[in-house]
Amino acid sequence: MVGLARPRAGGVSLGALAGAVATGAGIALMAVAGWLLATAAQHPPLTALAVAVVVTRALGVTRGVARYLERLLTHDAALRTLAGVRARVVARLARTEPFERYRTGDLLTRLVSDTDATQDLVIGGITPPLAAAAAGAGAVGLATALLVPGGVLLAVGLALGGIVVPVAAALAGRGVGRRRAAARAELSAAVVDAVHGAADLHAYGAMPRALDRIVDADAVLTRTARRDAFLLAAGVAASALVAGATLWGTLLLAVAAVAGGTLAAVPFAVLVLTALAAFEVVAPLPAAAARLGAVHASGARLFDVLDAPPSVRVRAAAPPVEAPGLRIRGLRVRYGPAEPWALDGVDLDLPPGRRIALIGPSGAGKSTLADVLFRFRDPDGGTVHLDGVDVTTREPDAVRERLSGVPQDPHVFAGTVRENLLVARPDASDAELVAVLDRVRMPAPGLDADVGSGGQRLSGGMRRRLAVARVLLTEPAVLVLDEPTAHLDPTVRDAVLEDLLAATGGRSVLVITHDPAALERFDAVAVLRSGRVAQLGPHRELLSEAGWYRSWMTNRSP
């Protein structure tokens, strides 16, 4: 996590230096004040005090200015580091498709709260120890110059308060930090699940249980927060105890030195007040160290995202083949080394302008094939060529410029119809947006109509049409539509499919479907069974031969 702040190392170092100057000025101010008061008690000429008065004022101004610069520099470095880390997390998520491995609420926590931990680390975990080391060394040096035993005792006290107590607080807070990060993620996930699933929870009478889950998660988070607060208080108390013991020890040593004639009255005052002020150096360290457990836990969750391997990789360039359009040969995919093959040698050609319907029983591998074509997953074997180029040798976004489509559950963004369309092509004019909506025969709610969260204000058919209109704006050469009529009633389903086929005329289209309607309008129907293309041909030809397709069509006929 420290490495994440490396690009801002200059700002962090300058902030630590400013913090050391501010703390050192505070110690020096107390020391000069002690000298001034002790000297003034001896009634010297006023001119003897003039320099000390000027130095006192200068130190006061220096302390305020240095403290301001410390806050400015460290917070600037922390916020810039935070912005860079957040951008890296978003970029990693964008390159790690899909990310169903994370629950929505947990993913939100990783993106927000866990990412914010880098800010806490820079401000509370890096700068204070550096500033304390520099200012503490100066205070020990001054105390040693005045009285060697007093300097040694102050060094021991600062080591206890600045190293031993913070380390103990950090070790005690590590377990609490892990539990707190997990509890925060669980609470976020419970709230998101309750909000997104409110309608279903009410329908099944399960909302009380969902609310109980939120209450329980909040109670766990509250308990961990209390333990965290206890550790913070214990650290502060231990630091105060060490500071008090060190001050009393220094005072006793100084009194003995004065009585023995080895220390004068004025150095006595300077030494004692220096020891008193020196613990300002280590005062924030126990609390910062106690929070390191939470920072460590958040960092582990953060790097779980940053270190996640991408779902797809760009492989070394391969010789092109003479195959316009889409060409699939021997495609094999499985979800784990011990898992069965989801696709086991798929062969399929989709020349330019050809339209194929891909059907098959559930679990045959249809959606897996769509994931490979959308570049959400790498094949484990075989090849997929687009216009003669192996798609695995090109950047996923470059492939999607030529091959795009609508996934099985397209997302409709909260906002207006216009904003949803501009996701695909930000430079499109209103006239182009209206034209593409006309192509998919979407009833005109208006470009400025609010579709609601997840498209709740649109019907199922309108959401499908909007998703297809969005992909048509990108003008891909190959369209892949995964279950474009799923969850629609028969009337809307037939209308949507007819409109989709009309809107995509002239393009290569692969429609993955369970719907037997309008299959005769496709150039060919491919039957996928057990991860392979078992049948391929026009609708009428497949009906005339014995096989799964004819049986399926017969059983689905009214």
Beta strands, then each sheet from edge to edge (+ up, - down):
strand 1: 326-334
strand 2: 341-350
strand 3: 355-359
strand 4: 381-386
strand 5: 389-390
strand 6: 403-406
strand 7: 478-482
strand 8: 508-512
strand 9: 524-529
strand 10: 532-537
sheet 1: 2+ 1- 4+ 5-
sheet 2: 6+ 7+ 8+ 3+ 9+ 10-
end
